[in-house]
C-alpha cells in the first residue's frame, strides 16, 4: 500500500491565513512561553503554513509585535477623564498601569522605544494635555509624560520579574542578607530585618505616582 512522503505533503495549495488568525496564534505562543519564543518560524508552525506565507501579512517580527500591540490597544476601553488637570494625569497614568499590568509582556516590548501601537497614543496625548492645562509648555509636558512612563514601566518590570522569580521558586538572596545585617554598620536596615522583603513586595505605585505628579506640576 503506497504511503505519502514529506514531499507529497508539501504539494497542493498553501494554507490560507488571515490577520485575525495570526494575532490569535501569536498571543497563544506569548501566553504559553513568553515573547522571546515568538518567531516567524514558530508562528508559521502554529498556523500550519510557511514563514513566507506570513510575510504577505507582516514584514518581520517587529511588524508582528506592532500588530499585536495595536490589536490589544484597540480592545481597551479607556476611562472618561476629569476636568482637573492633576486628576486627569493621575487617572490616565493609572489606566496605563492597569492595562500593562494585565499583559506584562507588553512592557518589555515598549521599553525598546522603537515599537508603539498607534491606538495607545491616547495615553501620551491625555497626560501631555493635562500638564499643558496646568500651565506647562508642550515641551515641558512631554518631558513630564516621559518621566511618568519610565516610572510606570520600571515599577511593572520589577514587579513582573519578582513574581516570575517567586513562581519559579528561586531563592531570594536578599532574604539571607537582610537576616544577617550588622546593626552597627546598617542600623536602619538591620532594624527591619526580614520585614524589609515584605515591605518591598507592597504595591506603592499610587503613592509614588501622586508624589511624582505633584513634583512635576510644581516644577515646570
VOGU-3710 file (C-alpha; in Angstrom, 3 decimals, decimal comma):
1> xxxxxxxxxx> 0,000/0,000/0,000  1,592/3,345/-1,008  2,446/5,854/1,711  2,754/9,601/1,409  6,195/11,156/1,523  7,156/14,548/3,043  7,365/15,865/-0,493  3,769/14,774/-1,137  2,607/16,705/1,934  4,131/19,911/0,606
11> xxxxxxxxxx> 2,223/19,765/-2,657  -1,083/21,470/-3,281  -2,291/24,984/-2,412  -0,625/26,684/0,589  -2,658/27,241/3,718  -4,627/30,489/3,626  -4,370/32,602/6,740  -5,808/35,913/7,839  -4,588/38,574/10,255  -7,010/37,585/12,994
21> xxxxxxxxxx> -5,612/34,048/12,952  -2,060/35,399/13,068  -2,881/37,578/16,069  -4,625/34,749/17,939  -1,762/32,294/17,319  0,868/34,859/18,313  -0,950/35,635/21,553  -1,160/31,904/22,301  2,610/31,496/21,915  3,328/34,535/24,102
31> xxxxxxxxxx> 0,895/33,475/26,836  2,356/29,976/26,940  6,077/30,645/26,589  6,792/34,368/26,544  7,520/36,895/23,838  11,112/35,692/23,363  9,806/32,407/21,946  7,691/34,143/19,340  9,460/33,864/15,989  8,142/33,922/12,462
41> xxxxxxxxxx> 9,111/30,273/12,014  7,444/29,243/15,275  4,303/31,170/14,421  4,171/29,603/10,952  4,318/26,175/12,576  1,398/27,050/14,832  -0,621/28,206/11,830  0,331/25,285/9,612  1,823/27,494/6,924  5,245/28,502/5,667
51> xxxxxxxxxx> 7,122/31,527/7,066  6,882/33,046/3,583  3,097/32,987/3,831  3,323/35,141/6,951  5,350/37,765/5,131  2,314/38,531/2,974  0,704/39,920/6,148  3,601/41,176/8,313  7,049/42,296/7,174  9,014/40,889/10,117
61> xxxxxxxxxx> 8,796/40,188/13,836  8,833/43,893/14,675  5,846/44,479/12,410  4,144/41,466/14,018  4,653/42,873/17,505  3,291/46,231/16,403  0,225/44,431/15,055  -0,260/42,707/18,419  0,093/45,987/20,321  -2,482/47,703/18,137
71> xxxxxxxxxx> -4,854/44,750/18,420  -4,638/44,830/22,204  -4,926/48,622/22,444  -7,985/48,602/20,178  -9,776/46,434/22,739  -9,023/48,694/25,693  -11,851/50,874/26,997  -10,121/53,994/28,264  -11,820/55,854/31,131  -13,524/59,214/30,971
81> xxxxxxxxxx> -11,179/61,909/32,225  -11,918/64,534/34,899  -11,600/68,255/34,189  -8,959/68,910/36,860  -5,529/68,646/35,157  -3,843/66,844/38,053  -6,614/64,270/38,377  -6,650/63,876/34,599  -2,959/62,976/34,652  -3,380/60,569/37,571
91> xxxxxxxxxx> -6,402/58,859/36,011  -4,581/58,380/32,710  -1,431/57,034/34,358  -3,461/54,565/36,416  -5,294/53,405/33,292  -1,943/52,850/31,568  -0,661/50,920/34,596  -3,732/48,666/34,743  -3,612/47,894/31,018  0,081/46,985/31,097
101> xxxxxxxxxx> -0,179/45,011/34,358  -2,731/42,732/32,701  -0,188/41,791/29,989  3,348/42,278/31,374  4,974/41,047/28,147  3,977/44,332/26,521  6,282/46,249/28,868  9,412/44,547/27,592  8,415/45,405/24,029  7,526/49,037/24,684
111> xxxxxxxxxx> 10,676/49,767/26,666  12,667/49,260/23,456  11,111/52,600/22,356  11,039/51,561/18,717  7,669/49,862/18,949  4,472/51,639/19,807  0,877/50,956/18,912  -0,881/53,957/17,402  -4,032/53,057/19,327  -2,195/53,664/22,609
121> xxxxxxxxxx> -1,366/57,294/21,774  -4,370/58,270/23,905  -2,167/57,887/26,989  0,538/60,290/25,856  -1,990/62,770/24,473  -4,008/62,813/27,721  -1,051/63,192/30,072  0,650/65,869/27,966  -2,663/67,731/27,660  -3,069/67,590/31,436
131> xxxxxxxxxx> 0,310/69,233/32,024  -0,345/71,872/29,354  -3,684/72,659/31,009  -1,767/73,078/34,289  0,468/75,733/32,727  3,392/73,803/31,247  4,707/74,223/27,725  4,255/71,325/25,326  7,970/70,507/25,619  7,837/70,506/29,426
141> xxxxxxxxxx> 4,654/68,418/29,347  6,313/65,890/27,041  9,277/65,535/29,402  6,864/65,051/32,307  4,997/62,362/30,398  8,232/60,510/29,673  9,180/60,635/33,353  5,799/59,134/34,310  6,193/56,461/31,626  9,649/55,495/32,906
151> xxxxxxxxxx> 8,342/55,311/36,477  5,372/53,161/35,427  7,406/50,826/33,232  10,113/50,407/35,871  7,555/49,624/38,563  5,873/46,971/36,434  9,113/45,375/35,226  10,381/44,927/38,784  7,057/43,511/39,990  6,720/41,196/36,978
161> xxxxxxxxxx> 10,224/39,793/37,286  9,896/39,379/41,058  6,621/37,498/40,594  8,175/35,305/37,917  11,110/34,521/40,169  8,743/33,617/43,012  6,677/31,406/40,690  9,847/29,537/39,735  10,560/29,064/43,458  14,007/30,557/43,067
171> xxxxxxxxxx> 15,667/31,502/46,382  15,812/35,186/47,296  19,405/36,049/48,122  18,255/39,226/49,843  16,417/37,205/52,477  19,699/35,913/53,886  21,441/39,265/53,504  18,827/41,158/55,494  18,757/38,494/58,179  22,481/38,842/58,869
181> xxxxxxxxxx> 22,981/42,609/58,595  25,358/44,186/61,089  23,325/46,721/63,134  26,418/48,823/63,787  27,015/49,312/60,062  23,403/49,379/58,808  21,244/50,293/61,827  18,087/51,197/59,897  18,122/48,217/57,553  19,083/45,816/60,344
191> xxxxxxxxxx> 16,123/47,033/62,418  13,839/45,977/59,573  15,440/42,571/59,112  13,207/40,130/57,172  10,398/42,721/57,238  12,288/44,613/54,538  11,366/41,956/51,978  7,705/42,133/52,998  7,680/45,892/52,602  9,257/45,734/49,157
201> xxxxxxxxxx> 6,501/43,445/47,869  3,800/46,000/48,667  2,425/47,917/45,700  3,396/51,574/46,208  2,628/52,718/42,670  -0,235/55,048/43,623  1,708/56,678/46,450  4,759/57,187/44,263  2,716/58,423/41,302  0,957/61,082/43,364
211> xxxxxxxxxx> 4,273/62,328/44,748  5,835/62,290/41,284  2,974/64,154/39,607  2,839/66,741/42,420  6,567/67,365/42,000  6,331/67,635/38,221  3,410/70,061/38,408  5,277/72,301/40,830  8,455/72,321/38,722  7,774/73,442/35,135
//
